[in-house]
Each structure stands twice: as C-alpha cells, then as structure tokens.
C-alpha cells in the first residue's frame, strides 16, 4: 500500500482481532468499548495488543484504557504461508472459536504466488501448491460464519507480472473464490487496493478477471488511511461495474491520510470507525478493522521492523481518536456511483501494503528533479534495504495547460529494475523508457502532481538516474 498496503499486514503469521463496539468517553481522555456481546465479529484470545494490555494493567499504566480500544477492536487473523496441513489446522481453530461464540470470523488469505512482487512481503506458495493451500483453508472454515479477505494487493500489483503470470494469478484467484465459497457460510471479498491506487474502471476489470462474479464482493483500504467517505465513493464506482458489494478497512483512517499520503507509520493518524456489520450505506457490507493498529508498517518514522507491535504507535492512534467526529458520525444512508476523484499523490500500502506493500521501509525526500518544458520529474525513495531500493516517480505539471502524455528515460547504471507499478516500461538495455499506465494518468492539470507509480531495483542505494523527460501538452 499502496498503499496504499502497500503492505497494507503482517510478515509472519499474526492475528488481528476485533469486536464491533461503539467508542464511548470515560474518565479523562480514556476510551472504553461496549461489551463484546454487541459485536458480530469473533474476538480471538491471543493478540499482540491484548498481551501488551495485560502488561499495562499489571503495571497500573494510566494508558491501559487507550490500549484496550486497540486490543478489543481489531478483527482479522492473517494467514501468511505455511503448508496446507498447518493452515487448515489454524483456520479450524479460529472457525471453531467463532462457532462456539456464534460470531463471524474474519480471515485474511495472504499466500498468492509472487506475493508482493519480490518486495518486503515477498513470498507466497508455488502455483502448484496454492490450490492445495486454499483447499485446506476452505476445509478448516467448515460451517463457521466467516468473512475472507482474499489476497491483499494481489490485483493492484499485477502490473509487475508478465503476461503469463497475470493470467495465472487471475486463474488462481478465480479458483480460490469458487473453492472458498463451498464453505456454506463463507463470504469472500477479493482485495482491490484503495482509492488512490487503481482507477475504478481498471479495478473493476481486474476484479472481473479474478472471478468476482462468484464472490460476495471486494475489499478496500486494507492497511491504508483513506477516509471512509472517499472509499465509499470509490467503492460505489467499482460496484457500478462489477455489481458486487464491498467492505472497508477502517482501522486507522480516523484522520484520513497525510497531505502527502505517507503510508509508513505516519504521525497524527487515528483509529477509524468501529467495526460494523451491516451498515446503513447501500453497497457497503461492513467496516472491518483488518490491519491491527500498532503493527508497524516498517522501520520508518520511528517504527520498529515491519509487522512488529509498537505500543507508542498504538496509543497515538487511540489517543488521536478521542473526540474525533469520524468515530461517531453516522455513515451515509444513500450513496450512488459518482465521478471518480482526481488522483492524489499516494504510495501503495498495506499488507497493507502494494507496489511496495504494507510492510515497507523508510522514505526520503525527492532526488534532484530534471525538467523538460513544463514537466518536473523526481524520484522519492520509499524504502531501502541491504539488497534493494524502491522509489515513487513524481511527475508535476508546472505549466499552464494540462499534460496529456509524458515519458522518461532512466539510465540504470547496472541496476536491474525488478518491479514497477502503474507504469508502462520498455527495456532499452542501458536505459529504461517509462510511460504512464494507459487509462490511469490521461492528464495532469496545471500545478498538480501524480505519484502513484514507481519501481524497485536490486541495489541498496539509488542506481537509476533520470536523463530525459518529455511531455505533450493538450491543446
């Protein structure tokens, strides 16, 4: 995630748990929750936040009530890798608990081949074993009521795959939907990224190719920070194409995204609306806390390694929610398809996320930016590690008329470009020609920037230089 996800997510098997409870004000700035009995969602017994809460209670920590809003309010259990036998057993344990409590379990399947396109959440099953993994997953669900979020970022990241891999991914997702739906009380939602990633029509096409006709719908904003109203508008536009409903991850979007759409442990964010099912908004089946607040997005902005729990991050999210109108304002009761919002600068997340996924690392300021006429192009490092580097390509229109097309030539300096997102590329040996993805960036208005595209290399430091940039202004 983006964002985005992005990504948007745990890199080791983790559990994100929740109850759909209403936030209420108590002593001082503390926030408490109504009883778990009011929630439609099953709350597993062991979570990082729950363990931290127990330690805080034992130490009479005054912030324990804030931590309780996190420990009692997340919903999803992530299933990341493992063989078929192990995933089946783990899913069955959650399903049995949900059955006993007469609740709905929320499960995230995150094991698609070429997961995260070799970036921070790289991995996934081999294609030959993925269907066995999904089969065991479905058997483990049994007759339990369950919501399955299927493969965060998988659709939004298909740009990094070759044609054969894309065909394989769509086929595997379609087969997974059909197999999971054989569990009689399972509801399956294919992840579709977030509103600042794919255009709604493109997301709709990819969902259709992935078997959404057999699914219950699609998920949005996993591990990201997009506000509910923006996601609802985006979801309704996709819904008009695929005729399916959607769910939204509202775990950390109480204050919306930062002005620069920072996806990696951004400060000033807040937990969002409590998990809710059903909702009064047509087409929106549920708000679900899928990403566990407090789980780090990466070693950036003071956070620990991706997937590790941070008490300070969790408490900030809870503290910032106090008195936030987004926590208690009602969801809209009417919301039809609308024109998609203009693209905003964004980095894919989450589990969440995403070109770089929800588990990515630090960002730095844009590199020196060459210009060509009214076009300004810069690279902004999104993450850097021992054997790789990822950056957003930021294109800014400094002219007086809209830019309808642009292209960039990058000198690779020996680097291998092993991942791109939302870009069309042509390898020319020592250089790489880059153009925007068709349909996603048809125009950039004067004074606006477009940053929903980028690439990763196999070097630990920037090894790619922009040497030329060209633009064609609309008449």
N, C-alpha and C positions, 0 to 999 in steps of 0.2 A: 501498500500500500502501500499504491499507492500505494498507498497507499496506500492511500490511497489511500497492505495490508497486514506494501506494501506489506508480514508480514505480518494484516493485517493481521496473537498466535504464540504458540509455544513450540520450541525447537526440540524439546524432549517431551515425552508423554506427560501431559499435565491436565489438571482438572480446573475448569472454570465453573463455579456453581452459582445458583441464584434462587431467590424467591421473588415473585412479582408483588412487591409490597409497597405501600404508599409511604413516602417520606413525611415525617411529622416533626415539629420542632419540640425540643425539650430543654433542659437546663442549659444556660449559656449558649454556646454555639454547637452543642451536640445534636446529632441527628439519630433518631431511632426508627425502627421499622415496625409495622404491624406484624402480627404473628404469621408464621409460615403457613398456617392454615388458610390464609387468604390467597395464597399463591397457587396458580395452576401448574407450576413447574416443580419438578423434583429437585431437592437440595441434597447433593452427596455429602457424606460425612467429613471427608478429609480434603482440605484445600490449604494452599499457602497462606491465604488471608485468614482462614479460620485458625490455623496454628499460630499465626502471629497475634491474633486477637487473644487467644488463650494466654500467651506470654504477657501481653499487655495487661490483661485482667489480673494475672498473678502479681504483677508489679504495681498494681493500682495506678496505671498510667492514665492521666486525665483525658487522653485522646482515644481511649478504648471505644467509646461510643461512636466516634467517627469511623474507626476501623470496622465496627460492626456493620455499618452501612455497606461496606465492601464485602465483608465475609458473608453476609446474608442476602446479597442482592445480585450475584452473578449466576449464570445458568448453565453454561456449556461445559461438556467434557470433550477434550480434544483427543482424538486417536491418531497418533503420528507414527506410522511404521509398525514394526513388529510382524511376526509371521501370522498366518491365518488362525492357528490354534490360539495364540495369545490374544489376538484382537477379539476373537469370538468370546473368549472367557471374560475379558474385561467388559465388553459390551453387555454380556449377560448379567454381570454383577450390577451394573447400573440399571439395566432393564428390570431385574428382579426387585431392586430397591424402589423403583418407580411404581411397579405393580403393587407392592406392599403398601405404599403410601397413597395409592390411587391418584398419582400425579403424572405429568408428561415429562419425560426425559428429553434433554437437548444434547445432541451428539454432533460432533464435527468430524467428518471423514477427511483426512489430510494425508494422502499417500499416493497421489497420481504419479505415474512415470514422468520423469523430467520435471519434478516439482521445483518451483521457483527458478527454473532455467539455469541451474548451476550457481545461483547466488546464495544468500545467507541461510535460507531454509532448504538448501539443495537436498535432494534425496528422492524418496518415493520408491514404490515397488517396480519391478520389471513388468512390462506389459503382460508377459506370460503368466505372472502370478497375481496381478492386480484383481482379476475377476475372482480368483480363489479367496483373496482377502475380503472383497466385497461380499462374497457368498457367506463367509464366516461371520461377517458383520451382520448381515441380514438374519442369519440363524440365531445370533446372540440376542437380537431385538425380540424375537418371539412374538408374543401377543401384546407386548407393552405399548402404551401410548408413547410415541417418540417423534420429535422433530429432528431431522437430519439436515445439517448444513453441508452440502456436498462440495468439497474441494475448493476452499477459498483461493482466489486469484487465478484459478486454472483457466477460465475463459479469457480474462483480461490479459493474460500472459501468453496467449497463443502466438503473438507476433514474433516471439523469439524462437519459435519452432519452424522447421522446414515443412514442406507441404505434406510429406508422408507422416511426420509426427503430429501435425494438426489433425489430419484425417484419423489417425489412431486415437488421439485424445477425445475427439468428438464421439467416436465409436465407443470408447471405454466409458465415457460419461453416460451415454445413452443406455448402454447395457447396465451400468450401475443403478441408474434410476429405475429401470424395469425390475431388477433383482431386489432392490431395497423396498420397492412398493409391494412386493409379495408378502412382506410383513404386514399383517392385516390392519394394524393401527399406526403405521409409519407415515409421516408426512415429509416429503423430500423437497428441499429447496436448493437449486443449483446456484452457486455464488456467481454474481455478475459484477463484482467490483464496487465502484462508487461513482457518484455524480460528476466528479472531476477527472474521470479516467476515460471511459469509452463514451462516445456519442450514443444516445438512446437507440437509434436505429441500428448501429453496429452491435450493441449489446443484445438487441433483440434477435439479430441474425445469428449470433453465436449461440444464444440460448436455444433457438430453434434447431440448430445443427447438433446440439447436445441432448436432444430428447426432452425438452421442457414440456412438450405436449403430454408426456406421460408422468410428469412431475406435478407437485402441488403448486410450484411457483419458483421464485428466485429470491436470493438474499442480497442485501446491500449494506455497505459501510462497515464490513467486518474489519475490526481493528483500526478504524479510522475515526474522524472527528466531525464529519459533515453533519450539519444540523438536520433535525427530523423534517422540517418543512421543505428543505432542499431535496432530501432523499425521497420524500413523498411525491413531489412534483416529478422528479426523475423516474421514480418507480411507476407512476401513472403513465408516463410517456412510453415506457417499455411495455407496460401492461396492455396498452392500446395495440401493440404489435403482436404480442405472444398470447394474449387472452388468459393470463395467469396472474395470481396474486403474489404478494411479496412480504418479506419480513425485513426489519431493520435492526442493526446492532446499535443500541442507544447507550452503550456502557460508558462512553467517555465524551459524548458530544453535547454536554450541557451548555458549554460556552461556544460551541461551534469550533471551526478550525482557526488557526492563527492567520494573520493577514497574509503571510507567505505560504500558508498551507504546510507548515512543518509537520512531518509525520512521526518524528523520532523523539519521544519524551518531551513534547513541547510544554512549556510552563503556562500557567494561567488557565488550564483546561479544567473541566468539571465533569463529574458523573452526570449522565443524562436522565431522561425519564425512566421510572422504574419499569421493569419487565411487565408487560401487559398482554393478555390474550383472552378474548378477542379485543379488537379496538373499534371505535366508532367510525373510523375512516374507511370508506369503501376501498377495497383492494388491499388494504394493509392488514394482514392476518395477525401480526404480533410485533411488539417491541421486545427484543431479547438481548440480554447482556451476554454477548458471545465472547468478546475479549475481556479477560479479567482485569479490572482496574488495579494497578500496582505492578503488573507484569511489565518489565522493561521492554521497550522496542529495540534497544541496542545500547552500546556503550557510548552514548552521546548525551549532551545536555545534562551531564552529571549522573546518568543512569548506569546501572550495572550491565553485565552482558545480557544479550537478548534472551528473553524468557525467564530471567531471574526476577524474584519478587522484591520490590523496594517499598519499605514502609513509608518513606518520605513521599514518594510519588503517589501512593495510595491515599495518604492523608491529605495531600494537597487537592486531589480530585474530589474527595469528600468535603473538605473544608470549603472549597470554592462553590460547592452546590448549595450551601446554606443561603436561603432567601432567594435563590435563583428562580425566576419565574418559569424557566423552561422545565423545572421539576414538577410544577403543579398546574400549569396552564393546560386546558383541555386540548386534546387532539382535534383536528378539524373533522366535522361530520360530513362534509362534502368536499370532494377534491377530484376533478376530472383531468384528463390529459391536457397539458399546456405546452407551449413552445419551450424547448429545452433552454436552460440558462446558458448564457455565454460562457465559454470555457474560462476557468480561473486557474491561476498558477497552482500546481499541485504536484506532490510526489506520491507515487503509488505506495500503498502500505500493504499491513497488516498482513498473517497470517497469512494483521493483518496483514506486512502485508505486507510481488507486485512488481512491477519491473523489479526494483529491489522490493523484497517482501516485508511483512510486518516485523521482521527481526533484523533490521539493518542497523548500520553503524553511523558514525559521525558525519556531519556535513560541514563544509567550509564555504567561504564566500566565493562568488564567481571569479573565474580566472579572467585575465585581461581579454577584452572583447574587441575583435576586429569588426569593422563596419563596411558596408557596401551601400552607398547611397543612403536611403532611409532605414536600412536594416542594421540592427545591432544584434550580434550573436555572442553568447558567453556560455561557458561551462561552469556548473556549480556542483562540486563534489558532494555526493550524497552519502558515500561510505568508502572506507579504505581499510584494507586489512593486509595480512602478510603477503598474499598472492593475488590481490585483485583491487580494482578501483571502479567505482560506478559514479556516473555524473548525469545530471539533467542538462539538456541542451535548451538554453533560454533564448528565445527569439523575440526581439522588441521592435515594434514599428515606431520609428522616430519621425516619420514623415507626416504629411498632411492628408494622404489618401490611403485607403485600405490596401494591404498587401494580399494578393490573391495566390501567390505561389512563391516559394523560396527553395534554395538548395545550398548546401555547404559541402566543401571538400575538406576532409580531415587527413592530415599526414599521420600515419600510425606509428612511425618511429620504432618499428619492430614489434609493436604490441599486437595482440590478437583480440579482435572485437568478438567476444563470445556471447554477447547478449545485447539486444536492442529492444526498445518498447515504443510503440506508436510512431515508428519511423519506417520508411522505405529506404533500403540501402543497396548500393552496388559496389562490390569489392573491385577495386582497380589496381590491386597489388600493393604498392606502397601507400596508396591513398584509398579513402572510402568516401563515396558520394552519398550524401544523405538528403532525403526529401521528406516532407511530412506525409503521414499516412493518409491515403485517399479518403476524403469524406470527413476527416476528423479536424482538419485545420484549413478550411476553404478560404478563410480570410482572417486577417488580424487588423483590427481597427486602429486608427492613429492613436498613439500613446499607450496602446495595450501590449502586454507580453503574453507569450504562450510557452509553457514549460512542462507540458505533460508528455515529454518524450526524453529519451536518453539512451545510454549504453553502458556496458561494463567491459573492462579489458582484463587481461591476465597479468597486469603489473600492479605493484603495490603503490605506485605513485603515478600521477598523470603522465601518460606516454603519448597522448594524442593532441596535436595542435591544429587549430583552425587556420587554414591558409587563405581560403577564398570564401566569400559568401555573396550570393546574388539574390535579387528579388525582382518580381514583376508586379508593378502597381496596377490595380484595376483602374479602368477608365471611367 
